[in-house]
Amino acid sequence: MHRSTREIRLAEALVESADTLVDDFEAAHYLPRVADHCVRLLAARAAGFMLIDEDGTHSLAASGAHREVALDLLQAQRSGGPCLDSYGTGRPVPPVPIGTARAAARWPEFTERALAHGIVGTFAVPVRRHERLLGTLNVFLATLPDEAASSGEAASDDGAELRLAQLIADCTALGLRNRDTYVQCRTLAGQLQQALSSRVRIEQAKGMLAERWNTPADHAFVALRQYARRRQLPLDLVAQAVIDRVADDAELRREAGRGEDEGRS
């Protein structure tokens, strides 16, 4: 690939892997797109992510290119493979010829399936942000560097390919962690807004009752609170009923009286 073209594609991959702060974000669509960038940049047959939660749950995502192959090879690694090796050590697994791994009885199930799919080499890099390890990115090769050179194509630098994959994996980890932080902030902001709105409604209801009854606001609040407690209703819901003028005013007054009697006793 011409260098300038590859640089542009790498920039596109990094931008897309970092672009997670959007309302319609879905990891099921995001990760395959990033994996597709890996396939194009690294001249691979397929690529995929294996993300592992703290409880050990595995989530798999494969490139659109040869998706079934990538998913099958990721699934074959539940008992061992480059993904688990990389995740277990937190370090990359450099390019490994499948034939060599098979001869050494390394990853038996994975190597059998890889050969069946015409995959001759693989490597994996960890997906991590600082000390938080999220999973791994696995790349599947249909040709080895020596084969590419013998066919007249420019031989690739294994170290450079590994570094490119690690760069994309690092940016993906950053995107995923930023997404988690974004969701947490949005959730907290929503909760704070809800609490503020609730408080505003309660204060408004207190003011309406105090004016209607010509009584102190504290007296009106006692009525709201007692009414809500006896009926096991949220105070905010009772306040909204007062604002909408659908609450039983006579019953609210009685609750105010009961609250005062209980306070004196």
N, C-alpha and C positions, 0 to 999 in steps of 0.2 A: 504494500500500500504506500502511495506517495506520502512523504512525511507530513506535508501541510494538510493533506486530507485526514490523516490519522489524528493530527493535533486537533483539528476541528471536531472530529468525532469524539475524541476524548473530552473536549470541553462540553460537548452536548451531553455526554454521559454524566459528567460531574454536575452539570446544572440540573438535569432531570433527577439524579439521585438525591439532590439536596432540596428539591421542590416538594416539600411535604406540608407546608403551612397553608393548606387550602381546605375549604369546607367539605368538598366532595372527595377527599382523599380516601382511597381504599388500598390496603396493602396487597390485596389479591390482584390488583391491576398494576400497582407501582413496581413490585418486585420483578414480575416477568419483563417489564419494559427495561429495567436496569440490566437484567440478565441478557436481554437481546443486544444491548450495547456491548456487553462482554463478548458475545459471539462475534460481532462484527469487528471489534477492535483486536481480538486475539486469534482471529481466523479459526475459531473452534466449531465443532459440530453442534454443541449445545452447552448450556450452562444452567445452573440453578442454585437456589438458596435453601439451606436448612437452618431454620431458626429454632432455638431451643429455649423454652420458658424455664423459670426458676424451679418449677415442679417436674421438669424433665419432658414436658410435652413438646413434640416435634411438629413444626409447621413447614411445609414444603412449597416452594414456588419455582416454576421452571420457565425457561425462555420460550417464546412462541416458536422459535426455530427448533424443530424436532422435540416438541414438548413432551411427547409420550416417552421418548428415549430418556430425556433428562429426569422425568418423574420416576421412571422405572429404576434408574440407576441411583437416585436419591433414596428410594424406598428400599433398595437392596442393601443399604448401609446401616440398617437398624442393628445388625450384629457386628459391624465393623466396616471401615472404609475411610477414604481420605477426609471426609467431613468430620467424622468422630475423632480421628487422629488429630486434626487441626483444632477442633473444639477442646479436646482433652488437654492439649499442650498449650493452647493459645498462640501457636506459631504456624506459619505456612507449611504446607506439605509440598515440596518442590515437584516439578514434573516427573511422573513415574510412568515408564512403559508398562502397559497392562501385561504383556507377555512376561516381563521380568517379575512383576508382582505375583503373577500366577505360579511361575516356577518356584518362587520362594514361599508358596502357600500363604501369601499375604492377602487378606480380604477375599476368601474363596468365593463366596456368593457374589460379591460385587464384580470380581474379575470375570467370572463366567458370563454374567449378564452383559458386561461391557464388551467382551469379545463377540458375543452373539449380536450385538448392535453395531459392530464394526468400529468400536472405539479402541484406539491403540495407545492412548496416553491420557493422563489426567493430572490435575493439581488442584489444591484447595488453599484458601486463605481465610483467616478468622474475620468475622464481622464484629468489631468491638469499638467501643467509645470509652477512652481512658481505661479504667479497670473493669468496666461492664462488658462482658462477653455475651453477644446476642445470638451467635450462630456462626455459620460458615458459608462461603461462596465456593462452589465447585465448578470447575471447567473441564469439559470433555473434548478430547482431541481426536480427529479422524486421521491425522498425519503427525508424525514426529518430525522434529527439526531436521534430522539427517535425511529423512525421506524427501522433505521439501527441497533440500539442497541438491540431492541427486536427480530430482526432476527438473532442475534448472531454475527453480524459484529461489528467491533470496532466503537464506537461512535466518531464523529468528533468534534473538538473544533470550534464552530461557529466563535469565535473571530479570531482564527488562519486562518480559511478559508477566512474570510473577509480581513485579512491582506495580505494573499497571493494574492487575487484578486487585492487589492490596489497596491501591489508591481508590478504586471504585468501591471496594468493600468498606473502607474507612468512611467515605463520603455517604454511603448508604447507612452506616451505623449512626452517623451524625444526623442524617435526615430522619431516621426512625426515633432517635432519642429526642430530637427537637419536636417531633410530632407528639410524643408522649407528654412533653412539657407543655406544649400548646393546648392539648386536650385538658390537662389538669388545670391550667390557667383559665380556660374557657368555662370549665365546670365550676371552679371556685367563684369566678366572676358572676356566673348565673345564680349561684347560691346566695352570694352577697346581695345581688340585685333583688332576689326574691325576698330575702330577709328585710331589706330596706323598704320594699313595696308593702310588705306585710305590716311593718311598723307604721308606715304612713297611713294605711287603712285603719289601723287600730286607733291612732291619734285622731283621725277624722271622725270615726264613729264616737269616740269619747266626747269630742267637741259638739257633735250633733245632739247627743243625749243630754249633755250638760246645758246646752242652750234651750232644748225643748222642755226640760224639766226645771230649768232655772236652779240648778244645783252645781256644786263643785265638780270639776273634772274627775277628781279621785273617786267621788261617789258613783259617777257614771262608769268608771273603769271597774269598780267592784261589781256592778250589775253585769257588765260584759263577761267578766271572769267567772262569776258564779253561774251564769247562764250556760257558758261553754262547759264548765266542769260537770254540772249536773246532767247535761245531755251528751257528755263525752264527744264534744265537737271541738275542732280547732278554733282557737280564739280569733284567728284571722278570718275564718269562715263566718263566724257570728258578726264580726265587724262589717264584713261585706254585706251581710243581710240588713244590718242597720242602715248602711249607706244606701242600699237599694230600696229601703223602706218596706221590706217584707218581713222583718222580725216582729215578734209579738211584743208590742210596747208594754202592755199591762204585765206580762210575765217578766219582762226585764225589770220593771219597777219592783215587783215582788222579790226578785232575786237580790236587788239592791238592799231591800229591807232585811232579808234573811242574812245577807252578808254583814250588815251592821249589828244584827242581834248576835251572830256568832262571834263578832269581834268583841262585843261587850262581855260575852260569857267567857 
